[in-house]
């Protein structure tokens, strides 16, 4: 048997080029978020043409990866334009979307677009080869003969192949069917991992999933509002005062945590399933391009598996690409080391916290009172604790085997995950539960039914 080839050592981006990316991409975006002010004339123009400008912001990176040479400086010039696009949306959106809950919905994709554009255009410098395959030309690659060998397909909008590839690069955050496809992608069938439903079966299943999720969310939304005092900022603290700790408050944390993640999973799944239904129904995409968005909750018997196997991984590529860039190219940490891996993980969760904090702010929660970031940072801490305990256990009990995880270990793991999530989730969930925001959906089936029955009686 031939020896396994050694993995090539990671070569970081040259310091000057890494600095140029930081200054041209990330610094303008951060300054716009913190201190930017949109001129009245620009805000009015954006509010008058939101669809065209939003579409332009999203499709500009597509044109960049289709037409621009992988080392073209124009690729880097696109990034501040994308940053300005999402900043303009964030500033002007109250003028054309009065409902703040709905206004915050497209904001998440804007942040993911920015991070994806940075990754595709200047970090990996990807392009479509003439053989129809995605290529990556890193900044450190200077060999012109390699560039010729991987000649770029610049047919652009004249080629359906190029359009489809660029669309997946920008809009498929899990990179379905691309070299950077996320790991642990949920399968349609655990018994037959290669199974993909027919178009008809897909539309029926996803249609029922959309209707079912909406009815459950609608039913829960019609229940009496909780007493704000039960979910106060004091009780949401990671370390609440002693007088706020009793059986009732602990029970409320556990129950509300399960309910919060259930509703969040239903909401996210509803929109994903709805978009996938229209994409397949219009024959623009195929069922294979829309695998399930969530895994099984029964696989979440530790925090790492909760976030990488059960929960959706739609944010993983955009967030981790920037986290890896700062860990390995800016800070120059050795790749593969424990410190490098944890630095990247903490940065990934911190970026996720920033994105969710800004989205909640658009939904109406002031930044001064917004503590969503705490949840995501504490997940990295929890995974660190988890890894330490697991390492200590294997030092005592011996190395892990390839056998399936024992049932008693899974039970302990589920309890651990429930305890940790119940401790950390209120820092995000309580502020949303007490916030008197506008409804996300335009109508309520249960409220309409109750009104009809009341009128009939």
Steps between C-alpha positions, in 0.01 A plus 500: 500500500640837396577741783252778549613828346588768750269797509656810350598762755268797517654811346344818639420799284797740484484761776462800270217341309326389821529856631355635174200269536443609860522870412295483179235249609450460873591846632254690274225253588561539873519880480177515301322284760625702797524857378354520149237760411312479173433837329130583474508501121659154488256358756204638304636357175552159661149503648359580155689217326557227763446197275742614231770603748469187714521284187800699378679450831448124484580453131815715489712227668358251250628712212833531680566127525375445144698768318793625708839331493568334838779750573322807367507793749140572397396198704606675818332821383164320491504429875450859627214539251329194648561639851347831398203310356412324825565816701263694272236229546541502878468880510219547248288191565254671743394721208372213287434218751304630798485160672834474680476124544475458123766766442753296698433186297706592187777653712657165589556409133665841450765422762550151360530650151777731618695217665441269202615769256821556697567126506423434133652814349818560701565225756464192280486697172279243335402490134341258254746305290439425134447138603192611695661443841554753775862607546666688785793732436647615833692826519818308571480326161721690259572233241366625166521152348250374756267783411515398135441135588187599692367740237197699614158465341390861446186426298311645799133580442516337157545159664235331714778290651687811615184669628398190695844464655527869599148492643590202720820674613310809618169355619576142609660571836548128558671480156285208383683315223806727526851421630429684826181309580446496877563173684224302671246598237163343599390213277154437361515144635729347762439155351594609147735802510490528119121540489359821353121539467330556168377849418141404584590335831720797588224754436244302699730448798632856510153645448363303795802603709435869429130476588567291810770733631284807441204351687714405801666844510163670457343294779784579740482866405133517600572394857489762780808718520735415791536735792804721418609475862552123458751565221665819621856603414604413854376143463671469161844556651749216481551549874169638633480624861411246766150640553420433134595132522232253605321199362257710297768710328717196426198316361415805289854504358481135400148516354557827315830374359338192347214712367735769363714259299194311380334817366829621352549170323143510364537859375833443327383170356179658372681762293761255374231252397292776341791629289595147402140424401486797261846426364408142411140577394624755244760252366779748576662252739490129575413320825864392537595864555275527805594231756338524845611809690506340845623168628337285766470638852594151622852562368551801729640314800787745535538870419733442207246267339215736586661771289662288228258210450153594630481878454520649153846575362389782271731747674802272530680577173457881503596531867783247514671637188543841666589341836768285334634802313554697821634198690743366240571785257482809722612363838721242320411221743627157393219310329410171664608607848264493795531875554434570133189281491349653812579853386317431174206343687467794741518750214234305309255510791585865572419593139174308526418693815569829322275408207211397727544808719475733200196313367325528836585870503324546165204310646474768769723392788742784592870414483546618859258230622591238241680199649456249217878483455539339843323184390735439208822576685401268784447218251870512418576491872269201543667310217841570658380358832348205318824424316702521823267262686492256208880505475535436874249214479688327217829533688343304785273259311714459191475635145164519326397213276315488169199339669172695522473726803352314797144593597599604851760739359236652275264551794773678697577703188138605447474611864822700463378672183163582659666643811748711305243629252253578781771700673616696194192536277305754715767762424360495146145366532369708791563833325299375202222350711441830681544715189164615365586455133276489195385159372726342240218338304229704321205306641400250767303192402388437858398862559301497175333174598411636844356815343286294261369274775425802721309665216307180428396464862 
